[in-house]
Amino acid sequence: MKVLNDVDNFTSWQRVLIQAVDKIYLLLGVCALPALLASLSRIPITGFQVSMVVHIILIAALIYIAIRRKHFNIQIKLYFLTLLSAGVTLVGLYNWGLLGNGFLWSMMLIVFITLCFGLKQGVIWAIILTIYATTIGALYVSGTITTQVAPETYVTSYSGWATALFGSLLPLIVVSVLIGTLYETAKNMIYKLEEQRIKITTLAERDSLTGLYNARMFHEFIAQSLERSKRHNSWVYVFNMDLNGFKTINDQYGHQAGDLILKHAADQMLKVTRAEDTLCRVGGDEFLMLSDYPEKPDSAKVKKLINRLKSACSTAITYDNVELSVTVSVGYAAYNANQTPKLKNDDDILKLADRAMYKDKKEFSAQRKAERNV
């Protein structure tokens, strides 16, 4: 089975294909008896024909398979539907020409051939049927073969209209059910794959605890910022932030309290930064922020941003009826492709920001020590 081999690893797709084919068998099984009666009702007009024997055999087999469909595998059920469609198509075109439903059933035949043997075979058989239909048409036009009954008699008979109704609607409904079911399944599978892709991308790019970008993404972003700086003579600022007092809380109250502090700090920093700033958690209690400026900001503006970050992170939160708070030490480095020649790459920038952060941390520790000695 071509379609099953092509999607061998997608068992859910196979299940849906089986369900779709079973729906078709139920539909055909329910309509088979009325369709047979409609066909036999033409006997007073056309007399008993060999094609009616074929109808009886095929419909009997169809009803049997429909009743016992759970006992047949998908290959057998698809092969029989292909055989059924082929029989109605070939006999219908030959016996009835344009009066029959052979053209509509040929459409269903091509669908089943494609499912069974692949697209290439479907195209080949579409060409073969076109040649067959063209040949039959030429024979009718030349008068070599004629319909079993005068067209004007057939089109004004109840049996003719009943046969046309069942014969034309069935292939349309069957193809609609099959294509509709497979389309819905394909759409759902695409949605699920897209959701999985987004989840995988998020796991690869984001810190799972805070939702901020991770260290890998920071290095990608800073590389892009440095390239922009070279092209547009813009400024790149890297802020290095490290929480003070985090280890004490984590050791004293446990990892849950520590995780809460980290998420709280990340949320607070996001509130006081610009939408175009890129905030990352690069490990432990260390955060990096990347900011691009078309012109160099004055030192007062940078100092104001640092104070906002410190004020935001020092906001206390409640954990297990205890108020917990941390502070943050901040250092930064500024880069411009033309005006900071000593900074050659992102490592140089990060080292400079790191040194500035540790300087701020030492000053904070000294201040705290002095406050305790007062």
C-alpha positions in Angstrom: 0.0 0.0 0.0 1.7 3.2 -1.2 -0.1 5.6 1.1 0.6 3.4 4.1 4.3 2.9 3.2 4.8 6.6 2.7 3.5 7.4 6.2 4.7 4.2 7.9 5.8 6.0 11.1 2.5 8.0 11.4 0.2 5.4 13.1 -2.4 8.1 13.8 -2.6 8.9 10.1 -3.2 5.2 9.4 -5.9 5.0 11.9 -7.7 8.0 10.4 -7.4 6.5 6.9 -8.9 3.3 8.2 -11.7 5.3 9.8 -12.4 7.2 6.6 -12.6 4.0 4.6 -14.9 2.4 7.1 -17.2 5.5 6.9 -17.2 5.0 3.1 -18.2 1.4 3.5 -21.0 2.2 5.8 -22.3 4.9 3.4 -22.0 2.6 0.4 -23.5 -0.3 2.3 -26.6 1.8 3.4 -27.1 3.1 -0.2 -26.2 -0.2 -2.0 -29.7 -1.8 -1.8 -31.6 1.3 -3.0 -29.0 1.7 -5.7 -29.5 -1.9 -6.8 -33.3 -1.5 -6.8 -32.9 1.7 -8.9 -30.7 -0.2 -11.4 -33.1 -3.2 -11.6 -36.0 -0.8 -12.1 -34.7 -0.1 -15.6 -35.5 -3.7 -16.7 -39.0 -2.7 -18.1 -37.2 -0.1 -20.3 -33.9 -1.8 -21.2 -34.5 -5.5 -20.5 -32.2 -7.6 -18.3 -28.5 -6.8 -19.0 -25.2 -8.5 -18.2 -24.1 -5.3 -16.4 -26.9 -5.9 -13.9 -25.3 -9.2 -12.9 -22.1 -7.3 -12.3 -24.1 -4.8 -10.2 -25.6 -7.6 -8.1 -22.2 -9.3 -7.5 -20.4 -6.1 -6.6 -23.2 -4.8 -4.3 -23.4 -8.2 -2.5 -19.6 -8.2 -1.9 -19.9 -4.5 -0.8 -22.6 -5.2 1.8 -20.6 -8.2 3.1 -17.4 -6.3 3.5 -19.3 -3.4 5.1 -20.9 -5.7 7.7 -17.6 -7.4 8.4 -15.3 -4.5 7.8 -13.5 -4.9 11.1 -12.3 -8.3 9.9 -10.6 -7.0 6.7 -7.4 -5.0 6.6 -7.2 -1.6 4.9 -5.4 -3.0 1.8 -8.3 -5.4 1.0 -10.9 -2.7 1.6 -9.1 -0.2 -0.6 -8.5 -2.7 -3.4 -12.2 -3.6 -3.4 -13.3 0.0 -3.6 -10.9 0.4 -6.5 -12.3 -2.7 -8.2 -15.9 -1.4 -7.6 -15.1 2.0 -9.0 -13.4 0.5 -12.0 -16.3 -1.8 -12.7 -18.9 1.0 -12.6 -16.7 3.3 -14.6 -15.8 1.0 -17.4 -19.3 -0.7 -17.7 -21.1 2.6 -17.2 -19.2 4.4 -19.9 -19.6 1.5 -22.4 -23.3 0.8 -21.8 -24.6 4.3 -21.2 -22.1 6.8 -22.5 -23.1 10.3 -21.4 -26.4 9.0 -19.9 -24.6 7.0 -17.2 -22.4 8.0 -14.2 -19.2 6.6 -15.5 -17.4 9.9 -15.5 -18.2 10.6 -11.9 -17.2 7.1 -10.8 -13.9 7.5 -12.7 -13.1 10.4 -10.4 -13.5 8.1 -7.4 -11.5 5.4 -9.1 -8.5 7.8 -9.6 -8.6 8.7 -5.9 -8.5 5.1 -4.8 -5.8 4.2 -7.3 -3.7 7.1 -5.9 -4.2 5.9 -2.3 -3.3 2.3 -3.2 -0.4 2.8 -5.6 0.7 6.4 -5.3 0.4 9.6 -7.3 2.3 8.4 -10.3 -0.1 5.5 -10.9 -3.0 7.8 -10.3 -1.8 10.1 -13.1 -1.2 7.2 -15.4 -4.6 5.8 -14.8 -6.2 9.2 -15.3 -4.6 9.3 -18.7 -5.7 5.7 -19.5 -9.3 6.5 -18.5 -9.2 9.7 -20.6 -8.2 7.6 -23.6 -10.8 5.0 -22.8 -13.6 7.6 -22.5 -12.4 9.3 -25.7 -12.5 6.0 -27.6 -16.0 5.2 -26.2 -17.2 8.6 -27.2 -15.9 8.2 -30.7 -17.7 4.9 -31.0 -20.9 6.5 -29.8 -20.5 9.4 -32.2 -19.9 7.1 -35.1 -22.8 4.9 -34.2 -20.8 1.8 -33.7 -22.3 1.4 -30.3 -25.6 2.8 -29.0 -27.3 3.1 -25.6 -29.5 0.3 -24.4 -32.5 2.6 -24.6 -33.5 5.8 -26.5 -32.2 8.8 -24.6 -35.5 10.6 -24.6 -37.2 7.6 -23.0 -34.5 7.2 -20.4 -34.4 10.8 -19.3 -38.2 10.9 -18.8 -38.4 7.7 -16.7 -38.4 7.5 -12.9 -35.9 4.6 -13.0 -33.5 6.7 -15.1 -33.6 9.6 -12.6 -33.3 7.3 -9.6 -30.2 5.6 -11.1 -28.7 9.0 -12.0 -29.4 10.3 -8.4 -27.7 7.4 -6.6 -25.0 6.9 -9.2 -23.9 10.6 -9.3 -24.3 11.5 -5.6 -22.5 8.4 -4.2 -19.0 9.1 -5.8 -19.3 12.8 -4.9 -20.2 12.0 -1.3 -17.5 9.3 -1.0 -14.8 11.5 -2.3 -15.9 14.4 -0.1 -15.9 12.1 3.0 -12.4 10.8 2.2 -10.8 14.1 1.3 -12.5 15.9 4.1 -11.4 13.4 6.7 -7.8 13.3 5.5 -7.7 17.1 5.2 -8.9 17.6 8.8 -6.4 15.0 10.0 -3.5 16.6 8.0 -4.5 20.0 9.3 -4.5 18.8 12.9 -1.2 17.0 12.4 0.3 20.2 11.0 -1.0 22.2 14.0 0.5 19.6 16.4 3.8 19.7 14.6 3.8 23.5 14.7 3.0 23.4 18.5 5.9 20.9 19.0 8.2 23.1 16.9 7.3 26.1 19.0 7.8 24.2 22.2 11.2 22.8 21.0 12.2 26.3 19.9 11.2 27.8 23.3 13.2 25.1 25.1 16.2 25.8 23.0 16.0 29.6 23.3 14.4 30.3 26.6 15.2 29.8 30.3 12.6 27.4 31.5 12.2 29.1 34.9 12.0 32.8 34.0 11.0 32.6 30.4 13.9 35.0 29.5 16.3 34.2 26.7 19.2 32.0 27.6 22.9 32.4 27.2 23.1 30.9 23.8 20.5 33.3 22.4 22.3 36.2 24.2 25.5 35.5 22.2 23.5 35.4 19.0 21.8 38.7 19.8 25.0 40.5 20.8 26.7 39.3 17.5 23.8 40.9 15.6 24.0 44.1 17.6 27.8 44.4 17.0 27.2 44.1 13.2 24.5 46.8 13.3 26.9 49.0 15.2 29.5 48.6 12.5 27.0 49.4 9.8 25.2 52.3 11.5 27.7 53.6 14.0 25.2 52.9 16.8 26.0 52.1 20.4 25.6 48.7 22.2 25.3 48.5 26.0 25.6 45.3 27.9 24.4 45.3 31.5 25.6 42.5 33.8 23.3 42.0 36.9 23.9 39.6 39.8 21.6 39.2 42.7 22.9 39.9 46.2 21.6 37.7 49.0 20.2 35.0 46.7 22.4 32.2 48.0 21.4 32.9 51.6 17.7 32.6 50.7 18.2 29.5 48.6 20.1 27.8 51.4 17.8 28.9 54.2 14.4 28.5 52.6 15.1 26.0 49.8 15.1 25.9 46.0 11.4 26.8 45.7 12.0 30.1 47.5 15.1 30.6 45.3 13.1 29.9 42.1 10.4 32.4 43.3 13.1 35.0 43.8 14.6 34.5 40.4 11.2 34.7 38.6 10.3 37.8 40.7 13.6 39.5 39.8 13.1 38.7 36.1 9.5 40.1 36.1 10.6 43.2 37.9 13.4 43.9 35.5 11.1 43.5 32.6 8.8 46.1 34.0 11.5 48.8 34.0 13.2 48.1 30.7 12.3 49.0 27.1 10.5 46.6 24.8 13.5 46.7 22.5 15.9 45.7 25.3 16.9 42.0 25.4 17.0 40.5 28.9 18.6 37.1 29.4 19.2 34.8 32.3 22.6 33.2 31.7 22.9 31.0 34.7 22.3 30.9 38.5 21.4 34.4 39.7 23.2 36.2 36.8 21.3 38.2 34.2 22.5 40.1 31.1 20.7 42.8 29.2 21.5 44.0 25.8 20.4 47.5 24.7 21.0 49.3 21.4 21.0 53.0 21.0 21.4 55.0 17.7 23.2 57.7 19.7 25.3 57.4 22.8 23.0 58.0 25.9 24.4 60.4 28.5 25.7 59.0 31.7 22.7 60.3 33.7 20.3 58.3 31.6 22.3 55.1 32.1 22.6 55.8 35.8 18.8 56.3 36.0 18.2 52.9 34.2 20.6 51.2 36.7 18.8 52.7 39.7 15.4 51.6 38.2 16.8 48.0 37.9 18.1 48.1 41.5 14.9 49.5 42.9 12.7 47.0 41.0 14.7 44.0 42.1 14.7 45.0 45.8 10.9 44.7 46.0 10.1 42.1 48.7 7.9 39.1 48.1 6.1 36.8 50.5 7.1 33.1 50.8 5.6 30.9 53.4 4.5 33.9 55.4 8.0 35.4 55.3 9.0 38.5 53.4 12.0 37.8 51.2 14.0 40.3 49.2 17.3 40.6 47.4 19.3 43.4 45.8 21.1 43.5 42.6 24.6 44.6 41.6 24.9 46.1 38.1 27.8 46.8 35.8 27.8 47.7 32.2 30.0 48.1 29.2 29.4 50.4 26.2 30.5 49.5 22.6 30.8 51.5 19.4 32.6 50.2 16.4 34.4 53.5 15.9 34.8 54.9 19.4 35.8 51.9 21.6 38.8 50.4 19.8 39.9 48.4 22.8 36.8 46.3 22.7 37.4 43.9 19.8 34.5 41.4 20.3 31.7 40.3 22.6 34.1 38.6 25.0 35.9 41.9 25.6 32.5 43.6 26.2 31.3 40.9 28.6 34.6 41.0 30.6 34.3 44.8 31.0 30.7 44.6 32.1 31.6 41.7 34.5 34.4 43.7 36.1 32.1 46.7 36.5 29.5 44.4 38.1 31.9 43.0 40.6 33.1 46.5 41.5 29.5 47.5 42.2 29.1 44.3 44.3 32.2 45.1 46.4 30.9 48.6 47.0 27.6 47.3 48.0 29.2 44.8 50.5 31.4 47.5 51.9 28.3 49.7 52.4 26.4 47.0 54.1 29.4 46.3 56.4 29.7 49.9 57.3 26.0 50.1 58.1 26.3 47.1 60.4 29.2 48.6 62.3 27.4 51.9 62.9 
